[in-house]
Amino acid sequence: MIGTSLVEVLISLVLIAITVVFAFEVITNSLNMVNRQELEIKTMSILNFTQSYLAEYRIGTQLPSNIVETINTSFHGSNSSNVFPRIHTLQATTTSLNLSGSTIFYRVVQIEIRKTPNISENFVLFFGL
């Protein structure tokens, strides 16, 4: 028989379609992995920035009431209203610990970072003196 039969053509098209679908799935999974890693890197960057920013304040001083907005604006720039990741809440408490007759003062800062509008993660930072 000369030429290709209809069945052979259909089988070839199905195999090509399976290969294309597999290739697009691999590309999509790779892009999702890159996006998740980029979000984690940005989250750690804003956490490190927040730690550096808060380290400027002495343990005994009160943090400003608009510290969250100030940190988000300093990190993201002036258009930081709906940019993620961002600091959502920040609570700071100053505590003392008495060890061997000397008192150590430290600040505990609890931070909630919104990675996306629906996903957030909590962190705790310690600043000692």
The first five atom37 places (N, CA, C, CB, O) and aatype in JSON, in Angstrom:
{
  "aatype": [12, 9, 7, 16, 15, 10, 19, 6, 19, 10, 9, 15, 10, 19, 10, 9, 0, 9, 16, 19, 19, 13, 0, 13, 6, 19, 9, 16, 2, 15, 10, 2, 12, 19, 2, 1, 5, 6, 10, 6, 9, 11, 16, 12, 15, 9, 10, 2, 13, 16, 5, 15, 18, 10, 0, 6, 18, 1, 9, 7, 16, 5, 10, 14, 15, 2, 9, 19, 6, 16, 9, 2, 16, 15, 13, 8, 7, 15, 2, 15, 15, 2, 19, 13, 14, 1, 9, 8, 16, 10, 5, 0, 16, 16, 16, 15, 10, 2, 10, 15, 7, 15, 16, 9, 13, 18, 1, 19, 19, 5, 9, 6, 9, 1, 11, 16, 14, 2, 9, 15, 6, 2, 13, 19, 10, 13, 13, 7, 10],
  "atom_mask": [
    [1, 1, 1, 1, 1],
    [1, 1, 1, 1, 1],
    [1, 1, 1, 0, 1],
    [1, 1, 1, 1, 1],
    [1, 1, 1, 1, 1],
    [1, 1, 1, 1, 1],
    [1, 1, 1, 1, 1],
    [1, 1, 1, 1, 1],
    [1, 1, 1, 1, 1],
    [1, 1, 1, 1, 1],
    [1, 1, 1, 1, 1],
    [1, 1, 1, 1, 1],
    [1, 1, 1, 1, 1],
    [1, 1, 1, 1, 1],
    [1, 1, 1, 1, 1],
    [1, 1, 1, 1, 1],
    [1, 1, 1, 1, 1],
    [1, 1, 1, 1, 1],
    [1, 1, 1, 1, 1],
    [1, 1, 1, 1, 1],
    [1, 1, 1, 1, 1],
    [1, 1, 1, 1, 1],
    [1, 1, 1, 1, 1],
    [1, 1, 1, 1, 1],
    [1, 1, 1, 1, 1],
    [1, 1, 1, 1, 1],
    [1, 1, 1, 1, 1],
    [1, 1, 1, 1, 1],
    [1, 1, 1, 1, 1],
    [1, 1, 1, 1, 1],
    [1, 1, 1, 1, 1],
    [1, 1, 1, 1, 1],
    [1, 1, 1, 1, 1],
    [1, 1, 1, 1, 1],
    [1, 1, 1, 1, 1],
    [1, 1, 1, 1, 1],
    [1, 1, 1, 1, 1],
    [1, 1, 1, 1, 1],
    [1, 1, 1, 1, 1],
    [1, 1, 1, 1, 1],
    [1, 1, 1, 1, 1],
    [1, 1, 1, 1, 1],
    [1, 1, 1, 1, 1],
    [1, 1, 1, 1, 1],
    [1, 1, 1, 1, 1],
    [1, 1, 1, 1, 1],
    [1, 1, 1, 1, 1],
    [1, 1, 1, 1, 1],
    [1, 1, 1, 1, 1],
    [1, 1, 1, 1, 1],
    [1, 1, 1, 1, 1],
    [1, 1, 1, 1, 1],
    [1, 1, 1, 1, 1],
    [1, 1, 1, 1, 1],
    [1, 1, 1, 1, 1],
    [1, 1, 1, 1, 1],
    [1, 1, 1, 1, 1],
    [1, 1, 1, 1, 1],
    [1, 1, 1, 1, 1],
    [1, 1, 1, 0, 1],
    [1, 1, 1, 1, 1],
    [1, 1, 1, 1, 1],
    [1, 1, 1, 1, 1],
    [1, 1, 1, 1, 1],
    [1, 1, 1, 1, 1],
    [1, 1, 1, 1, 1],
    [1, 1, 1, 1, 1],
    [1, 1, 1, 1, 1],
    [1, 1, 1, 1, 1],
    [1, 1, 1, 1, 1],
    [1, 1, 1, 1, 1],
    [1, 1, 1, 1, 1],
    [1, 1, 1, 1, 1],
    [1, 1, 1, 1, 1],
    [1, 1, 1, 1, 1],
    [1, 1, 1, 1, 1],
    [1, 1, 1, 0, 1],
    [1, 1, 1, 1, 1],
    [1, 1, 1, 1, 1],
    [1, 1, 1, 1, 1],
    [1, 1, 1, 1, 1],
    [1, 1, 1, 1, 1],
    [1, 1, 1, 1, 1],
    [1, 1, 1, 1, 1],
    [1, 1, 1, 1, 1],
    [1, 1, 1, 1, 1],
    [1, 1, 1, 1, 1],
    [1, 1, 1, 1, 1],
    [1, 1, 1, 1, 1],
    [1, 1, 1, 1, 1],
    [1, 1, 1, 1, 1],
    [1, 1, 1, 1, 1],
    [1, 1, 1, 1, 1],
    [1, 1, 1, 1, 1],
    [1, 1, 1, 1, 1],
    [1, 1, 1, 1, 1],
    [1, 1, 1, 1, 1],
    [1, 1, 1, 1, 1],
    [1, 1, 1, 1, 1],
    [1, 1, 1, 1, 1],
    [1, 1, 1, 0, 1],
    [1, 1, 1, 1, 1],
    [1, 1, 1, 1, 1],
    [1, 1, 1, 1, 1],
    [1, 1, 1, 1, 1],
    [1, 1, 1, 1, 1],
    [1, 1, 1, 1, 1],
    [1, 1, 1, 1, 1],
    [1, 1, 1, 1, 1],
    [1, 1, 1, 1, 1],
    [1, 1, 1, 1, 1],
    [1, 1, 1, 1, 1],
    [1, 1, 1, 1, 1],
    [1, 1, 1, 1, 1],
    [1, 1, 1, 1, 1],
    [1, 1, 1, 1, 1],
    [1, 1, 1, 1, 1],
    [1, 1, 1, 1, 1],
    [1, 1, 1, 1, 1],
    [1, 1, 1, 1, 1],
    [1, 1, 1, 1, 1],
    [1, 1, 1, 1, 1],
    [1, 1, 1, 1, 1],
    [1, 1, 1, 1, 1],
    [1, 1, 1, 1, 1],
    [1, 1, 1, 1, 1],
    [1, 1, 1, 1, 1],
    [1, 1, 1, 0, 1],
    [1, 1, 1, 1, 1]
  ],
  "atom_positions": [
    [[0.83, -1.16, 0.0], [0.0, 0.0, 0.0], [0.89, 1.24, 0.0], [-0.96, -0.01, 1.2], [1.82, 1.35, 0.81]],
    [[0.62, 2.14, -0.88], [1.42, 3.34, -1.03], [0.74, 4.48, -0.26], [1.6, 3.71, -2.53], [-0.48, 4.6, -0.28]],
    [[1.56, 5.34, 0.44], [1.02, 6.46, 1.2], [0.71, 6.05, 2.63], [0.0, 0.0, 0.0], [1.0, 4.93, 3.06]],
    [[0.12, 6.97, 3.35], [-0.21, 6.7, 4.75], [-1.71, 6.56, 4.9], [0.33, 7.82, 5.68], [-2.48, 7.21, 4.2]],
    [[-2.08, 5.74, 5.79], [-3.51, 5.54, 6.02], [-4.03, 6.6, 6.99], [-3.79, 4.12, 6.57], [-3.25, 7.28, 7.65]],
    [[-5.3, 6.73, 7.06], [-5.95, 7.71, 7.93], [-5.66, 7.41, 9.4], [-7.45, 7.74, 7.68], [-5.5, 8.34, 10.19]],
    [[-5.6, 6.16, 9.76], [-5.32, 5.77, 11.14], [-3.92, 6.21, 11.56], [-5.48, 4.25, 11.32], [-3.73, 6.7, 12.67]],
    [[-2.96, 6.04, 10.68], [-1.59, 6.45, 11.0], [-1.49, 7.96, 11.18], [-0.62, 6.0, 9.89], [-0.77, 8.43, 12.06]],
    [[-2.21, 8.72, 10.38], [-2.22, 10.18, 10.49], [-2.85, 10.59, 11.82], [-2.99, 10.81, 9.31], [-2.32, 11.47, 12.51]],
    [[-3.96, 9.96, 12.19], [-4.62, 10.29, 13.45], [-3.75, 9.96, 14.66], [-5.95, 9.56, 13.54], [-3.68, 10.73, 15.61]],
    [[-3.1, 8.81, 14.61], [-2.21, 8.43, 15.71], [-1.05, 9.42, 15.81], [-1.68, 6.99, 15.5], [-0.65, 9.78, 16.92]],
    [[-0.51, 9.84, 14.7], [0.58, 10.81, 14.71], [0.12, 12.14, 15.31], [1.11, 11.03, 13.29], [0.85, 12.74, 16.1]],
    [[-1.07, 12.6, 14.94], [-1.6, 13.85, 15.48], [-1.85, 13.76, 16.99], [-2.89, 14.24, 14.76], [-1.61, 14.72, 17.72]],
    [[-2.33, 12.62, 17.45], [-2.56, 12.43, 18.88], [-1.24, 12.45, 19.64], [-3.31, 11.11, 19.15], [-1.14, 13.06, 20.7]],
    [[-0.23, 11.79, 19.1], [1.08, 11.78, 19.76], [1.69, 13.18, 19.79], [2.02, 10.81, 19.04], [2.31, 13.56, 20.78]],
    [[1.53, 13.93, 18.71], [2.03, 15.31, 18.69], [1.28, 16.16, 19.72], [1.88, 15.92, 17.27], [1.9, 16.96, 20.41]],
    [[-0.03, 15.98, 19.82], [-0.82, 16.74, 20.78], [-0.41, 16.41, 22.22], [-2.32, 16.46, 20.59], [-0.31, 17.31, 23.05]],
    [[-0.16, 15.14, 22.51], [0.28, 14.73, 23.84], [1.63, 15.37, 24.16], [0.37, 13.18, 23.94], [1.84, 15.85, 25.28]],
    [[2.53, 15.38, 23.21], [3.85, 15.98, 23.41], [3.73, 17.48, 23.66], [4.75, 15.72, 22.19], [4.41, 18.01, 24.55]],
    [[2.89, 18.17, 22.91], [2.71, 19.61, 23.08], [2.1, 19.92, 24.45], [1.82, 20.18, 21.94], [2.53, 20.85, 25.13]],
    [[1.09, 19.15, 24.85], [0.47, 19.36, 26.16], [1.48, 19.14, 27.26], [-0.74, 18.42, 26.34], [1.53, 19.92, 28.21]],
    [[2.28, 18.11, 27.18], [3.3, 17.83, 28.18], [4.32, 18.97, 28.25], [4.02, 16.51, 27.88], [4.72, 19.38, 29.34]],
    [[4.72, 19.49, 27.09], [5.69, 20.58, 27.06], [5.11, 21.84, 27.71], [6.11, 20.87, 25.6], [5.8, 22.5, 28.49]],
    [[3.85, 22.17, 27.41], [3.24, 23.35, 28.02], [3.04, 23.17, 29.52], [1.89, 23.64, 27.35], [3.15, 24.14, 30.28]],
    [[2.76, 21.96, 29.96], [2.63, 21.71, 31.39], [3.96, 21.9, 32.11], [2.09, 20.3, 31.63], [3.99, 22.46, 33.21]],
    [[5.03, 21.45, 31.52], [6.36, 21.64, 32.1], [6.7, 23.13, 32.18], [7.43, 20.89, 31.28], [7.22, 23.59, 33.19]],
    [[6.4, 23.87, 31.13], [6.66, 25.31, 31.12], [5.82, 26.02, 32.18], [6.38, 25.91, 29.72], [6.33, 26.88, 32.89]],
    [[4.55, 25.66, 32.29], [3.67, 26.29, 33.28], [4.13, 25.99, 34.69], [2.24, 25.81, 33.09], [4.15, 26.9, 35.53]],
    [[4.5, 24.77, 34.98], [5.0, 24.42, 36.31], [6.29, 25.16, 36.64], [5.22, 22.91, 36.41], [6.49, 25.59, 37.78]],
    [[7.16, 25.3, 35.66], [8.41, 26.03, 35.88], [8.13, 27.51, 36.19], [9.32, 25.91, 34.65], [8.75, 28.08, 37.08]],
    [[7.22, 28.11, 35.47], [6.88, 29.51, 35.71], [6.22, 29.7, 37.08], [5.94, 30.03, 34.61], [6.5, 30.69, 37.76]],
    [[5.37, 28.76, 37.48], [4.76, 28.85, 38.82], [5.82, 28.73, 39.9], [3.7, 27.74, 39.0], [5.76, 29.44, 40.9]],
    [[6.79, 27.85, 39.72], [7.86, 27.68, 40.7], [8.69, 28.96, 40.8], [8.76, 26.49, 40.33], [9.05, 29.38, 41.89]],
    [[8.99, 29.57, 39.68], [9.75, 30.82, 39.67], [8.96, 31.92, 40.37], [10.09, 31.25, 38.22], [9.54, 32.69, 41.14]],
    [[7.66, 32.0, 40.13], [6.84, 33.02, 40.78], [6.8, 32.82, 42.29], [5.42, 32.99, 40.21], [6.87, 33.8, 43.04]],
    [[6.68, 31.58, 42.76], [6.68, 31.31, 44.2], [8.02, 31.67, 44.83], [6.35, 29.84, 44.46], [8.06, 32.25, 45.91]],
    [[9.11, 31.33, 44.15], [10.43, 31.68, 44.68], [10.63, 33.19, 44.7], [11.52, 31.01, 43.85], [11.22, 33.72, 45.65]],
    [[10.17, 33.87, 43.69], [10.29, 35.33, 43.64], [9.49, 35.97, 44.77], [9.82, 35.88, 42.28], [9.94, 36.94, 45.38]],
    [[8.3, 35.43, 45.07], [7.49, 35.95, 46.16], [8.17, 35.73, 47.51], [6.11, 35.29, 46.15], [8.12, 36.6, 48.38]],
    [[8.81, 34.57, 47.69], [9.54, 34.31, 48.94], [10.74, 35.25, 49.08], [10.0, 32.85, 48.99], [11.03, 35.73, 50.18]],
    [[11.43, 35.49, 47.99], [12.58, 36.41, 48.02], [12.12, 37.82, 48.37], [13.33, 36.4, 46.66], [12.76, 38.5, 49.17]],
    [[11.02, 38.27, 47.76], [10.51, 39.6, 48.07], [10.04, 39.69, 49.51], [9.37, 39.96, 47.12], [10.21, 40.72, 50.16]],
    [[9.43, 38.61, 50.02], [8.97, 38.6, 51.41], [10.16, 38.71, 52.36], [8.16, 37.33, 51.71], [10.1, 39.47, 53.33]],
    [[11.21, 37.96, 52.11], [12.4, 38.05, 52.96], [13.08, 39.4, 52.83], [13.39, 36.93, 52.62], [13.66, 39.9, 53.79]],
    [[13.0, 40.0, 51.65], [13.6, 41.33, 51.45], [12.88, 42.38, 52.28], [13.57, 41.72, 49.96], [13.52, 43.22, 52.91]],
    [[11.54, 42.35, 52.28], [10.82, 43.34, 53.07], [10.98, 43.06, 54.56], [9.32, 43.35, 52.7], [10.98, 44.0, 55.36]],
    [[11.14, 41.8, 54.95], [11.39, 41.48, 56.36], [12.77, 42.0, 56.78], [11.3, 39.96, 56.59], [12.9, 42.59, 57.86]],
    [[13.78, 41.8, 55.96], [15.12, 42.32, 56.26], [15.13, 43.85, 56.29], [16.13, 41.81, 55.22], [15.78, 44.46, 57.14]],
    [[14.4, 44.46, 55.36], [14.29, 45.91, 55.33], [13.63, 46.41, 56.61], [13.5, 46.38, 54.09], [14.08, 47.4, 57.2]],
    [[12.56, 45.74, 57.04], [11.85, 46.12, 58.26], [12.76, 45.99, 59.48], [10.59, 45.27, 58.45], [12.77, 46.85, 60.36]],
    [[13.52, 44.91, 59.52], [14.44, 44.71, 60.64], [15.48, 45.83, 60.68], [15.15, 43.34, 60.53], [15.77, 46.37, 61.75]],
    [[16.03, 46.19, 59.55], [17.02, 47.28, 59.5], [16.38, 48.61, 59.87], [17.64, 47.37, 58.1], [16.99, 49.42, 60.57]],
    [[15.16, 48.83, 59.41], [14.47, 50.08, 59.7], [14.17, 50.2, 61.19], [13.17, 50.17, 58.89], [14.38, 51.26, 61.78]],
    [[13.68, 49.12, 61.8], [13.34, 49.15, 63.22], [14.58, 49.18, 64.12], [12.49, 47.94, 63.58], [14.49, 49.62, 65.26]],
    [[15.71, 48.73, 63.62], [16.94, 48.75, 64.41], [17.41, 50.18, 64.68], [18.03, 47.97, 63.7], [18.22, 50.4, 65.57]],
    [[16.91, 51.15, 63.91], [17.28, 52.55, 64.11], [16.66, 53.13, 65.38], [16.85, 53.37, 62.9], [17.13, 54.13, 65.9]],
    [[15.59, 52.5, 65.87], [14.9, 53.01, 67.05], [15.47, 52.34, 68.3], [13.38, 52.76, 66.95], [15.63, 51.12, 68.34]],
    [[15.77, 53.14, 69.3], [16.29, 52.61, 70.55], [15.19, 51.81, 71.25], [16.8, 53.76, 71.47], [14.01, 52.01, 71.0]],
    [[15.61, 50.91, 72.12], [14.67, 50.01, 72.79], [13.66, 50.8, 73.63], [15.43, 49.01, 73.68], [12.48, 50.43, 73.65]],
    [[14.06, 51.84, 74.31], [13.17, 52.58, 75.19], [12.22, 53.52, 74.49], [0.0, 0.0, 0.0], [11.28, 54.0, 75.12]],
    [[12.43, 53.81, 73.21], [11.59, 54.78, 72.52], [10.35, 54.11, 71.95], [12.38, 55.47, 71.39], [10.35, 52.93, 71.6]],
    [[9.29, 54.89, 71.86], [8.03, 54.42, 71.3], [8.11, 54.49, 69.77], [6.83, 55.26, 71.84], [8.61, 55.47, 69.22]],
    [[7.62, 53.46, 69.1], [7.6, 53.48, 67.64], [6.48, 54.4, 67.16], [7.42, 52.05, 67.07], [5.44, 54.48, 67.82]],
    [[6.67, 55.09, 66.05], [5.61, 55.98, 65.54], [4.34, 55.18, 65.2], [6.1, 56.74, 64.28], [4.41, 53.99, 64.87]],
    [[3.2, 55.84, 65.28], [1.93, 55.16, 65.01], [1.77, 54.81, 63.53], [0.76, 56.04, 65.46], [1.04, 53.87, 63.2]],
    [[2.42, 55.54, 62.65], [2.31, 55.26, 61.21], [3.5, 54.47, 60.67], [2.18, 56.57, 60.43], [3.87, 54.61, 59.51]],
    [[4.11, 53.65, 61.52], [5.33, 52.93, 61.12], [5.08, 51.96, 59.97], [5.9, 52.16, 62.32], [5.95, 51.78, 59.12]],
    [[3.9, 51.34, 59.93], [3.59, 50.37, 58.86], [3.55, 51.08, 57.51], [2.24, 49.66, 59.14], [4.14, 50.61, 56.54]],
    [[2.84, 52.21, 57.44], [2.76, 52.95, 56.19], [4.13, 53.48, 55.76], [1.77, 54.11, 56.32], [4.46, 53.5, 54.58]],
    [[4.91, 53.91, 56.76], [6.24, 54.44, 56.47], [7.14, 53.35, 55.89], [6.87, 55.04, 57.73], [7.86, 53.59, 54.93]],
    [[7.11, 52.17, 56.48], [7.95, 51.07, 55.99], [7.51, 50.65, 54.59], [7.88, 49.86, 56.95], [8.35, 50.46, 53.71]],
    [[6.2, 50.5, 54.38], [5.71, 50.09, 53.05], [6.06, 51.13, 51.99], [4.2, 49.86, 53.09], [6.46, 50.77, 50.88]],
    [[5.92, 52.41, 52.32], [6.25, 53.46, 51.35], [7.75, 53.51, 51.1], [5.76, 54.82, 51.84], [8.18, 53.7, 49.96]],
    [[8.54, 53.33, 52.14], [10.0, 53.35, 51.97], [10.47, 52.16, 51.14], [10.7, 53.35, 53.34], [11.41, 52.29, 50.35]],
    [[9.83, 51.02, 51.31], [10.26, 49.82, 50.58], [9.77, 49.82, 49.13], [9.75, 48.57, 51.3], [10.54, 49.52, 48.22]],
    [[8.5, 50.15, 48.92], [7.9, 50.06, 47.58], [7.92, 51.36, 46.79], [6.5, 49.58, 47.7], [7.75, 51.34, 45.57]],
    [[8.12, 52.48, 47.45], [8.03, 53.76, 46.77], [6.67, 54.39, 47.01], [0.0, 0.0, 0.0], [5.87, 53.89, 47.8]],
    [[6.4, 55.49, 46.33], [5.19, 56.26, 46.6], [3.91, 55.54, 46.17], [5.28, 57.59, 45.89], [2.86, 55.8, 46.75]],
    [[3.97, 54.66, 45.19], [2.77, 53.94, 44.74], [2.69, 52.58, 45.43], [2.79, 53.75, 43.21], [2.71, 51.54, 44.77]],
    [[2.58, 52.59, 46.76], [2.65, 51.34, 47.51], [1.31, 50.91, 48.07], [3.63, 51.47, 48.63], [1.27, 50.08, 48.98]],
    [[0.2, 51.44, 47.56], [-1.09, 51.15, 48.18], [-1.53, 49.7, 47.97], [-2.14, 52.08, 47.62], [-2.06, 49.09, 48.91]],
    [[-1.33, 49.12, 46.8], [-1.77, 47.75, 46.55], [-0.64, 46.87, 46.02], [-2.91, 47.73, 45.57], [-0.87, 46.0, 45.18]],
    [[0.55, 47.11, 46.49], [1.71, 46.33, 46.06], [1.98, 45.26, 47.1], [2.97, 47.25, 45.85], [1.94, 45.52, 48.3]],
    [[2.27, 44.06, 46.66], [2.56, 42.95, 47.57], [3.93, 42.41, 47.27], [1.49, 41.83, 47.45], [4.37, 42.48, 46.12]],
    [[4.63, 41.87, 48.24], [4.29, 41.72, 49.66], [4.4, 43.06, 50.38], [5.19, 40.69, 50.32], [5.14, 43.95, 49.96]],
    [[3.65, 43.18, 51.47], [3.63, 44.4, 52.25], [3.38, 44.07, 53.71], [2.56, 45.37, 51.72], [2.8, 43.03, 54.03]],
    [[3.81, 44.97, 54.58], [3.55, 44.82, 56.02], [2.07, 45.12, 56.24], [4.47, 45.77, 56.88], [1.57, 46.17, 55.83]],
    [[1.38, 44.19, 56.9], [-0.04, 44.42, 57.2], [-0.21, 44.91, 58.63], [-0.85, 43.12, 56.97], [-0.88, 45.92, 58.87]],
    [[0.39, 44.21, 59.58], [0.32, 44.64, 60.97], [1.71, 44.54, 61.6], [-0.7, 43.8, 61.78], [2.53, 43.72, 61.19]],
    [[1.94, 45.39, 62.59], [3.21, 45.39, 63.32], [2.89, 45.75, 64.77], [4.25, 46.39, 62.69], [2.35, 46.82, 65.05]],
    [[3.23, 44.85, 65.68], [3.02, 45.1, 67.1], [4.35, 44.95, 67.82], [1.94, 44.14, 67.71], [5.04, 43.94, 67.66]],
    [[4.7, 45.95, 68.61], [5.97, 45.93, 69.33], [5.7, 46.05, 70.83], [6.91, 47.08, 68.85], [4.9, 46.87, 71.28]],
    [[6.39, 45.2, 71.58], [6.33, 45.28, 73.04], [7.75, 45.27, 73.58], [5.5, 44.11, 73.64], [8.62, 44.56, 73.08]],
    [[7.98, 46.08, 74.62], [9.28, 46.12, 75.27], [9.19, 45.3, 76.55], [9.73, 47.59, 75.56], [8.26, 45.46, 77.34]],
    [[10.15, 44.43, 76.74], [10.16, 43.51, 77.87], [11.54, 43.53, 78.51], [9.76, 42.07, 77.43], [12.54, 43.86, 77.86]],
    [[11.58, 43.17, 79.77], [12.88, 43.09, 80.44], [13.06, 41.69, 81.0], [13.0, 44.14, 81.57], [12.1, 40.99, 81.31]],
    [[14.3, 41.31, 81.11], [14.66, 40.0, 81.63], [15.79, 40.2, 82.62], [15.08, 39.01, 80.49], [16.79, 40.85, 82.31]],
    [[15.65, 39.64, 83.81], [16.64, 39.81, 84.86], [17.52, 38.56, 84.92], [15.96, 40.09, 86.24], [17.06, 37.49, 85.32]],
    [[18.77, 38.71, 84.52], [19.72, 37.6, 84.54], [20.93, 37.98, 85.37], [20.14, 37.21, 83.1], [21.56, 39.01, 85.12]],
    [[21.26, 37.17, 86.33], [22.47, 37.34, 87.14], [22.59, 38.74, 87.72], [23.7, 37.03, 86.3], [23.69, 39.3, 87.78]],
    [[21.48, 39.32, 88.15], [21.53, 40.63, 88.76], [21.54, 41.8, 87.8], [0.0, 0.0, 0.0], [21.49, 42.95, 88.23]],
    [[21.6, 41.54, 86.51], [21.54, 42.63, 85.54], [20.26, 42.49, 84.72], [22.8, 42.63, 84.61], [19.83, 41.38, 84.41]],
    [[19.68, 43.6, 84.38], [18.44, 43.61, 83.62], [18.73, 43.84, 82.14], [17.47, 44.69, 84.17], [19.46, 44.76, 81.77]],
    [[18.15, 43.0, 81.33], [18.3, 43.11, 79.87], [16.94, 43.54, 79.32], [18.79, 41.75, 79.22], [15.93, 42.88, 79.55]],
    [[16.95, 44.64, 78.59], [15.73, 45.12, 77.94], [15.76, 44.7, 76.48], [15.57, 46.67, 78.08], [16.8, 44.78, 75.82]],
    [[14.62, 44.26, 75.99], [14.54, 43.9, 74.58], [13.14, 44.19, 74.06], [14.91, 42.42, 74.37], [12.17, 44.25, 74.81]],
    [[13.07, 44.35, 72.77], [11.8, 44.63, 72.09], [11.44, 43.42, 71.25], [11.89, 45.91, 71.21], [12.26, 42.9, 70.49]],
    [[10.2, 42.98, 71.38], [9.66, 41.89, 70.57], [8.69, 42.51, 69.58], [8.95, 40.79, 71.47], [7.74, 43.19, 69.96]],
    [[8.94, 42.27, 68.29], [8.1, 42.84, 67.24], [7.45, 41.69, 66.47], [8.94, 43.75, 66.28], [8.12, 40.83, 65.91]],
    [[6.12, 41.7, 66.47], [5.36, 40.7, 65.71], [4.88, 41.36, 64.44], [4.16, 40.12, 66.55], [4.23, 42.41, 64.47]],
    [[5.2, 40.74, 63.31], [4.9, 41.32, 62.01], [4.08, 40.35, 61.2], [6.2, 41.69, 61.25], [4.37, 39.16, 61.14]],
    [[3.04, 40.87, 60.57], [2.27, 40.08, 59.6], [2.54, 40.68, 58.23], [0.72, 40.08, 59.94], [2.26, 41.85, 57.98]],
    [[3.07, 39.86, 57.34], [3.37, 40.29, 55.97], [2.34, 39.64, 55.05], [4.84, 39.92, 55.55], [2.19, 38.42, 55.03]],
    [[1.66, 40.47, 54.29], [0.73, 39.97, 53.28], [1.52, 39.72, 52.0], [-0.45, 40.99, 53.03], [2.05, 40.64, 51.39]],
    [[1.58, 38.44, 51.62], [2.28, 38.09, 50.38], [1.41, 38.39, 49.17], [2.69, 36.61, 50.39], [1.89, 38.92, 48.16]],
    [[0.15, 38.06, 49.28], [-0.87, 38.37, 48.28], [-2.08, 38.85, 49.06], [-1.21, 37.11, 47.35], [-2.05, 38.81, 50.29]],
    [[-3.14, 39.29, 48.4], [-4.32, 39.7, 49.17], [-4.89, 38.58, 50.05], [-5.4, 40.19, 48.22], [-5.56, 38.87, 51.04]],
    [[-4.65, 37.33, 49.7], [-5.24, 36.21, 50.45], [-4.24, 35.42, 51.29], [-5.92, 35.28, 49.5], [-4.65, 34.6, 52.11]],
    [[-2.97, 35.65, 51.11], [-1.94, 34.85, 51.8], [-1.1, 35.78, 52.67], [-1.05, 34.07, 50.78], [-0.58, 36.79, 52.19]],
    [[-0.96, 35.43, 53.95], [-0.1, 36.21, 54.83], [0.76, 35.27, 55.66], [-0.93, 37.14, 55.75], [0.46, 34.08, 55.8]],
    [[1.85, 35.81, 56.2], [2.77, 35.04, 57.02], [3.22, 35.9, 58.2], [3.99, 34.55, 56.18], [3.45, 37.1, 58.04]],
    [[3.34, 35.28, 59.36], [3.72, 36.0, 60.58], [5.18, 35.75, 60.91], [2.83, 35.58, 61.76], [5.71, 34.65, 60.7]],
    [[5.83, 36.8, 61.42], [7.23, 36.73, 61.82], [7.39, 37.42, 63.17], [8.15, 37.39, 60.76], [6.59, 38.28, 63.54]],
    [[8.43, 37.03, 63.9], [8.74, 37.65, 65.17], [10.21, 38.1, 65.11], [8.48, 36.68, 66.37], [11.09, 37.31, 64.77]],
    [[10.45, 39.36, 65.45], [11.8, 39.91, 65.49], [12.13, 40.3, 66.93], [11.93, 41.13, 64.54], [11.27, 40.79, 67.66]],
    [[13.38, 40.08, 67.33], [13.84, 40.44, 68.65], [14.95, 41.48, 68.52], [14.34, 39.2, 69.43], [15.87, 41.32, 67.72]],
    [[14.85, 42.55, 69.31], [15.88, 43.57, 69.36], [16.32, 43.69, 70.81], [15.37, 44.95, 68.79], [15.5, 43.96, 71.69]],
    [[17.58, 43.48, 71.07], [18.06, 43.5, 72.44], [19.0, 44.65, 72.7], [0.0, 0.0, 0.0], [19.5, 45.31, 71.79]],
    [[19.22, 44.88, 73.98], [20.13, 45.95, 74.39], [21.06, 45.41, 75.45], [19.36, 47.18, 74.91], [21.92, 46.14, 75.95]]
  ]
}
